[in-house]
Every structure is written in C-alpha cells, then in structure tokens.
Amino acid sequence: MLSKRFLLAFFFLLLVAMPVLAQDGDPATELQKELWCPICQGIRLDVCEQKVCQQMRDLIDEELAAGKSKEEIKQQFIEFYGPVVLGEPPRQGINWLAWIIPVLLAAGGLLFAGWMTRSWSRRVQSQVDVAPGADAPPDEDSYLSQVEREIEDL
C-alpha cells in the first residue's frame, strides 16, 4: 500500500513539475517575457494578443537569427518605444523614487503600527493597574448600596 501512495505522489509531483521542465532556455521567449506591450498597460509581450506585439515577437526572432544579442535587441526596442517597453522605470535619475518610496512607506507603516501597538498596550496596562472602584464616582457607591438593600428586602 505504501508503494502505491509513493507512486501516486510521484506522478502528482511530476504532473506539477512538467510545465517547469518544459520551459527551455529559448532566448526569444526569455526576451518576450522581459519586454512589455507598448500599447496595452501591464501586459507582457509574450501574452499580448495585439498585432503590434506579434510583429514585435517576429522582429525579435529575426534579430536573434541575425546574430544580435538580447541586450542589443532590448536597447533597440527602448530607442523605438521608450522605457515603457521595459515594464519598470529605469533605475536612474528621478526614477529611483519609484523604487525607494514604496520601501520607505512600508517601513514607515511598520514603525507606526509598532508604535501604536506599544502605546495601546501601555494604556491598557495602566488601566489594569488601577484598583477597581478607586476612581468610582460617589453615585455608583450609593447605587450599589441601594441594590444591596433591595436584595435584602426580597
């Protein structure tokens, strides 16, 4: 029985791993995954169904067949379509802010959440340390004595 379970698990893992194993190191496919459609927002070149993207994929195949490197082809696309084809802002100049600001905001949010948690826990601790009834208004004591008298009368 153990061997059947082992074989079933093995075939399941093999089934899950097949798409990963099926990927080859094709430079055209890798480059298509690194470039983004200049017309559609947020769609990679390898999955975009626009005619311009099909033409771009064909151009990548032609350029690779002509002997150009991936970086040369990528630079050619950047010159023609602009940096939007990279799908991310270049890491230079003012564009560094697009990389730094989210990290700073996340760190600031974590620090604020830690500070608020600490202040809330101190406030709760200070309320627990106070003896119950020590700060009770006089009306509460008279109310309690009235309730006790009514209970005794029953």
C-alpha atoms as an extended CHARMM CRD file, in Angstrom:
* protein
*
       154  EXT
         1         1  MET       CA              0.0000000000        0.0000000000        0.0000000000  PROA      1               0.0000000000
         2         2  LEU       CA              2.8810000000        2.3430000000        0.7670000000  PROA      2               0.0000000000
         3         3  SER       CA              4.3630000000        1.9230000000       -2.6870000000  PROA      3               0.0000000000
         4         4  LYS       CA              1.0510000000        2.8670000000       -4.3490000000  PROA      4               0.0000000000
         5         5  ARG       CA              0.9120000000        6.0590000000       -2.3200000000  PROA      5               0.0000000000
         6         6  PHE       CA              4.5060000000        6.7970000000       -3.1700000000  PROA      6               0.0000000000
         7         7  LEU       CA              3.8510000000        6.2760000000       -6.8880000000  PROA      7               0.0000000000
         8         8  LEU       CA              0.7300000000        8.4180000000       -6.7450000000  PROA      8               0.0000000000
         9         9  ALA       CA              2.6540000000       11.2210000000       -5.0210000000  PROA      9               0.0000000000
        10        10  PHE       CA              5.4970000000       10.8740000000       -7.5100000000  PROA      10              0.0000000000
        11        11  PHE       CA              3.1560000000       11.1320000000      -10.5060000000  PROA      11              0.0000000000
        12        12  PHE       CA              1.3860000000       14.1080000000       -8.9440000000  PROA      12              0.0000000000
        13        13  LEU       CA              4.6940000000       15.9200000000       -8.4210000000  PROA      13              0.0000000000
        14        14  LEU       CA              5.7350000000       15.0250000000      -11.9390000000  PROA      14              0.0000000000
        15        15  LEU       CA              2.4690000000       16.4230000000      -13.2600000000  PROA      15              0.0000000000
        16        16  VAL       CA              3.0130000000       19.6620000000      -11.3510000000  PROA      16              0.0000000000
        17        17  ALA       CA              6.6630000000       19.9020000000      -12.4220000000  PROA      17              0.0000000000
        18        18  MET       CA              6.0490000000       19.2380000000      -16.1260000000  PROA      18              0.0000000000
        19        19  PRO       CA              5.3720000000       22.8760000000      -17.0780000000  PROA      19              0.0000000000
        20        20  VAL       CA              8.5810000000       23.9140000000      -15.3440000000  PROA      20              0.0000000000
        21        21  LEU       CA             10.5700000000       21.1930000000      -17.0490000000  PROA      21              0.0000000000
        22        22  ALA       CA              9.0020000000       22.0340000000      -20.4090000000  PROA      22              0.0000000000
        23        23  GLN       CA             10.4170000000       25.5520000000      -20.3390000000  PROA      23              0.0000000000
        24        24  ASP       CA             13.5240000000       25.7640000000      -22.4060000000  PROA      24              0.0000000000
        25        25  GLY       CA             16.2170000000       28.4030000000      -22.4030000000  PROA      25              0.0000000000
        26        26  ASP       CA             14.9680000000       29.9280000000      -25.6470000000  PROA      26              0.0000000000
        27        27  PRO       CA             16.3700000000       33.4820000000      -25.7950000000  PROA      27              0.0000000000
        28        28  ALA       CA             13.3720000000       34.7130000000      -27.8190000000  PROA      28              0.0000000000
        29        29  THR       CA             10.9300000000       33.5130000000      -25.1550000000  PROA      29              0.0000000000
        30        30  GLU       CA             13.0470000000       34.9740000000      -22.3600000000  PROA      30              0.0000000000
        31        31  LEU       CA             13.2310000000       38.3440000000      -24.1240000000  PROA      31              0.0000000000
        32        32  GLN       CA              9.4810000000       38.3360000000      -24.8120000000  PROA      32              0.0000000000
        33        33  LYS       CA              8.8850000000       37.8170000000      -21.0780000000  PROA      33              0.0000000000
        34        34  GLU       CA             11.1710000000       40.7410000000      -20.2030000000  PROA      34              0.0000000000
        35        35  LEU       CA              9.5130000000       43.2130000000      -22.5890000000  PROA      35              0.0000000000
        36        36  TRP       CA              6.0280000000       44.7060000000      -22.2060000000  PROA      36              0.0000000000
        37        37  CYS       CA              3.4410000000       45.7610000000      -24.7580000000  PROA      37              0.0000000000
        38        38  PRO       CA              3.8410000000       49.4890000000      -25.5400000000  PROA      38              0.0000000000
        39        39  ILE       CA              0.1140000000       49.8510000000      -26.2570000000  PROA      39              0.0000000000
        40        40  CYS       CA             -1.5590000000       47.7780000000      -23.5510000000  PROA      40              0.0000000000
        41        41  GLN       CA             -0.8290000000       48.6860000000      -19.9530000000  PROA      41              0.0000000000
        42        42  GLY       CA              0.6300000000       45.9250000000      -17.7980000000  PROA      42              0.0000000000
        43        43  ILE       CA              0.6830000000       43.0770000000      -20.3390000000  PROA      43              0.0000000000
        44        44  ARG       CA              3.8770000000       41.2290000000      -21.1730000000  PROA      44              0.0000000000
        45        45  LEU       CA              4.8600000000       40.8700000000      -24.8050000000  PROA      45              0.0000000000
        46        46  ASP       CA              4.6880000000       37.0780000000      -24.7480000000  PROA      46              0.0000000000
        47        47  VAL       CA              0.9700000000       37.0150000000      -23.8040000000  PROA      47              0.0000000000
        48        48  CYS       CA             -0.3600000000       40.1260000000      -25.5610000000  PROA      48              0.0000000000
        49        49  GLU       CA             -2.6520000000       39.4070000000      -28.4940000000  PROA      49              0.0000000000
        50        50  GLN       CA             -2.2530000000       42.7560000000      -30.2560000000  PROA      50              0.0000000000
        51        51  LYS       CA             -0.9900000000       42.6800000000      -33.8310000000  PROA      51              0.0000000000
        52        52  VAL       CA              1.8560000000       45.0190000000      -32.9280000000  PROA      52              0.0000000000
        53        53  CYS       CA              3.0270000000       42.5230000000      -30.3010000000  PROA      53              0.0000000000
        54        54  GLN       CA              3.0040000000       39.7060000000      -32.8260000000  PROA      54              0.0000000000
        55        55  GLN       CA              5.1150000000       41.9000000000      -35.0890000000  PROA      55              0.0000000000
        56        56  MET       CA              7.4650000000       42.6380000000      -32.1890000000  PROA      56              0.0000000000
        57        57  ARG       CA              7.8120000000       38.9080000000      -31.4450000000  PROA      57              0.0000000000
        58        58  ASP       CA              8.5820000000       38.2480000000      -35.1320000000  PROA      58              0.0000000000
        59        59  LEU       CA             11.1610000000       41.0450000000      -35.0900000000  PROA      59              0.0000000000
        60        60  ILE       CA             12.8030000000       39.5140000000      -32.0010000000  PROA      60              0.0000000000
        61        61  ASP       CA             13.0600000000       36.1640000000      -33.7990000000  PROA      61              0.0000000000
        62        62  GLU       CA             14.5490000000       37.8390000000      -36.8890000000  PROA      62              0.0000000000
        63        63  GLU       CA             17.0740000000       39.8540000000      -34.9030000000  PROA      63              0.0000000000
        64        64  LEU       CA             18.1990000000       36.8140000000      -32.9000000000  PROA      64              0.0000000000
        65        65  ALA       CA             18.5680000000       34.8400000000      -36.1300000000  PROA      65              0.0000000000
        66        66  ALA       CA             20.6900000000       37.7090000000      -37.4820000000  PROA      66              0.0000000000
        67        67  GLY       CA             23.0570000000       37.2790000000      -34.5370000000  PROA      67              0.0000000000
        68        68  LYS       CA             22.1080000000       40.2120000000      -32.3010000000  PROA      68              0.0000000000
        69        69  SER       CA             22.3090000000       39.7600000000      -28.5410000000  PROA      69              0.0000000000
        70        70  LYS       CA             19.3650000000       40.0890000000      -26.1680000000  PROA      70              0.0000000000
        71        71  GLU       CA             20.7200000000       43.3700000000      -24.8090000000  PROA      71              0.0000000000
        72        72  GLU       CA             21.1090000000       44.8580000000      -28.2960000000  PROA      72              0.0000000000
        73        73  ILE       CA             17.5360000000       43.9370000000      -29.1710000000  PROA      73              0.0000000000
        74        74  LYS       CA             16.2700000000       45.2960000000      -25.8630000000  PROA      74              0.0000000000
        75        75  GLN       CA             18.1190000000       48.5760000000      -26.4620000000  PROA      75              0.0000000000
        76        76  GLN       CA             16.6230000000       48.7700000000      -29.9650000000  PROA      76              0.0000000000
        77        77  PHE       CA             13.0990000000       48.4280000000      -28.5290000000  PROA      77              0.0000000000
        78        78  ILE       CA             13.8290000000       51.0500000000      -25.8520000000  PROA      78              0.0000000000
        79        79  GLU       CA             15.0250000000       53.5030000000      -28.5220000000  PROA      79              0.0000000000
        80        80  PHE       CA             11.9160000000       52.9130000000      -30.6360000000  PROA      80              0.0000000000
        81        81  TYR       CA              9.1510000000       52.6110000000      -27.9840000000  PROA      81              0.0000000000
        82        82  GLY       CA             10.7420000000       54.2710000000      -24.9750000000  PROA      82              0.0000000000
        83        83  PRO       CA             11.3860000000       52.8740000000      -21.4980000000  PROA      83              0.0000000000
        84        84  VAL       CA              7.7090000000       51.8740000000      -21.1430000000  PROA      84              0.0000000000
        85        85  VAL       CA              8.5710000000       48.6970000000      -23.0390000000  PROA      85              0.0000000000
        86        86  LEU       CA             10.6560000000       47.5320000000      -20.0550000000  PROA      86              0.0000000000
        87        87  GLY       CA              7.5980000000       47.4390000000      -17.7940000000  PROA      87              0.0000000000
        88        88  GLU       CA              9.5050000000       49.1230000000      -14.9790000000  PROA      88              0.0000000000
        89        89  PRO       CA             11.0790000000       52.5240000000      -14.5840000000  PROA      89              0.0000000000
        90        90  PRO       CA             14.8150000000       52.6320000000      -15.2350000000  PROA      90              0.0000000000
        91        91  ARG       CA             16.9340000000       52.7700000000      -12.1150000000  PROA      91              0.0000000000
        92        92  GLN       CA             18.4840000000       56.1340000000      -12.7500000000  PROA      92              0.0000000000
        93        93  GLY       CA             17.8090000000       59.7740000000      -12.0390000000  PROA      93              0.0000000000
        94        94  ILE       CA             14.4180000000       60.7500000000      -10.6590000000  PROA      94              0.0000000000
        95        95  ASN       CA             13.0800000000       57.2760000000      -11.4600000000  PROA      95              0.0000000000
        96        96  TRP       CA             14.8420000000       55.9540000000       -8.3630000000  PROA      96              0.0000000000
        97        97  LEU       CA             11.9370000000       57.4230000000       -6.4010000000  PROA      97              0.0000000000
        98        98  ALA       CA              9.6260000000       54.7890000000       -7.8960000000  PROA      98              0.0000000000
        99        99  TRP       CA             11.8380000000       52.1370000000       -6.3060000000  PROA      99              0.0000000000
       100       100  ILE       CA             12.5710000000       53.8700000000       -2.9800000000  PROA      100             0.0000000000
       101       101  ILE       CA              9.2140000000       55.3930000000       -1.9810000000  PROA      101             0.0000000000
       102       102  PRO       CA              7.2840000000       52.0970000000       -1.6170000000  PROA      102             0.0000000000
       103       103  VAL       CA             10.0230000000       50.6930000000        0.6150000000  PROA      103             0.0000000000
       104       104  LEU       CA             10.0580000000       53.8430000000        2.7550000000  PROA      104             0.0000000000
       105       105  LEU       CA              6.2620000000       53.8270000000        3.0380000000  PROA      105             0.0000000000
       106       106  ALA       CA              6.2230000000       50.1660000000        4.0740000000  PROA      106             0.0000000000
       107       107  ALA       CA              8.9360000000       50.7440000000        6.6850000000  PROA      107             0.0000000000
       108       108  GLY       CA              7.1270000000       53.8410000000        7.9890000000  PROA      108             0.0000000000
       109       109  GLY       CA              3.8620000000       51.9040000000        8.1990000000  PROA      109             0.0000000000
       110       110  LEU       CA              5.5120000000       49.1210000000       10.1780000000  PROA      110             0.0000000000
       111       111  LEU       CA              7.1090000000       51.6160000000       12.5610000000  PROA      111             0.0000000000
       112       112  PHE       CA              3.7810000000       53.4170000000       13.0360000000  PROA      112             0.0000000000
       113       113  ALA       CA              1.9500000000       50.1360000000       13.6750000000  PROA      113             0.0000000000
       114       114  GLY       CA              4.5890000000       49.1300000000       16.2410000000  PROA      114             0.0000000000
       115       115  TRP       CA              4.3870000000       52.4930000000       17.9720000000  PROA      115             0.0000000000
       116       116  MET       CA              0.5720000000       52.3790000000       18.0900000000  PROA      116             0.0000000000
       117       117  THR       CA              0.5730000000       48.8090000000       19.4220000000  PROA      117             0.0000000000
       118       118  ARG       CA              3.0270000000       49.7590000000       22.1300000000  PROA      118             0.0000000000
       119       119  SER       CA              1.0560000000       52.8320000000       23.1860000000  PROA      119             0.0000000000
       120       120  TRP       CA             -2.2120000000       50.8630000000       23.2420000000  PROA      120             0.0000000000
       121       121  SER       CA             -0.6960000000       48.0990000000       25.3430000000  PROA      121             0.0000000000
       122       122  ARG       CA              0.6990000000       50.6740000000       27.8130000000  PROA      122             0.0000000000
       123       123  ARG       CA             -2.7190000000       52.3370000000       28.0520000000  PROA      123             0.0000000000
       124       124  VAL       CA             -4.4310000000       49.0000000000       28.7540000000  PROA      124             0.0000000000
       125       125  GLN       CA             -1.7550000000       48.0780000000       31.3080000000  PROA      125             0.0000000000
       126       126  SER       CA             -2.1950000000       51.3920000000       33.1320000000  PROA      126             0.0000000000
       127       127  GLN       CA             -5.9620000000       50.8250000000       33.2730000000  PROA      127             0.0000000000
       128       128  VAL       CA             -5.4840000000       47.3180000000       34.6940000000  PROA      128             0.0000000000
       129       129  ASP       CA             -3.0660000000       48.5580000000       37.3550000000  PROA      129             0.0000000000
       130       130  VAL       CA             -5.6940000000       50.9260000000       38.8090000000  PROA      130             0.0000000000
       131       131  ALA       CA             -7.7090000000       49.2570000000       41.5700000000  PROA      131             0.0000000000
       132       132  PRO       CA            -11.3160000000       48.6860000000       40.5610000000  PROA      132             0.0000000000
       133       133  GLY       CA            -13.6570000000       51.1400000000       42.1820000000  PROA      133             0.0000000000
       134       134  ALA       CA            -10.8780000000       53.5190000000       43.2370000000  PROA      134             0.0000000000
       135       135  ASP       CA            -11.9850000000       56.1230000000       40.7700000000  PROA      135             0.0000000000
       136       136  ALA       CA            -15.6680000000       55.2830000000       41.0130000000  PROA      136             0.0000000000
       137       137  PRO       CA            -17.9220000000       58.2720000000       41.3500000000  PROA      137             0.0000000000
       138       138  PRO       CA            -19.9140000000       58.6240000000       44.5570000000  PROA      138             0.0000000000
       139       139  ASP       CA            -23.1700000000       57.9490000000       42.7290000000  PROA      139             0.0000000000
       140       140  GLU       CA            -22.0210000000       54.4350000000       41.9500000000  PROA      140             0.0000000000
       141       141  ASP       CA            -21.4570000000       53.6580000000       45.6410000000  PROA      141             0.0000000000
       142       142  SER       CA            -24.9380000000       54.8910000000       46.5350000000  PROA      142             0.0000000000
       143       143  TYR       CA            -26.4000000000       52.8690000000       43.6800000000  PROA      143             0.0000000000
       144       144  LEU       CA            -24.6620000000       49.7090000000       44.9000000000  PROA      144             0.0000000000
       145       145  SER       CA            -25.8860000000       50.2410000000       48.4640000000  PROA      145             0.0000000000
       146       146  GLN       CA            -29.4510000000       50.7260000000       47.2020000000  PROA      146             0.0000000000
       147       147  VAL       CA            -29.2500000000       47.4990000000       45.1730000000  PROA      147             0.0000000000
       148       148  GLU       CA            -27.9530000000       45.6290000000       48.1960000000  PROA      148             0.0000000000
       149       149  ARG       CA            -30.8220000000       46.9550000000       50.3500000000  PROA      149             0.0000000000
       150       150  GLU       CA            -33.3840000000       45.8910000000       47.7660000000  PROA      150             0.0000000000
       151       151  ILE       CA            -31.8720000000       42.4180000000       47.5780000000  PROA      151             0.0000000000
       152       152  GLU       CA            -32.0580000000       42.0960000000       51.3750000000  PROA      152             0.0000000000
       153       153  ASP       CA            -35.7070000000       43.1700000000       51.3050000000  PROA      153             0.0000000000
       154       154  LEU       CA            -36.6000000000       40.3080000000       48.9920000000  PROA      154             0.0000000000
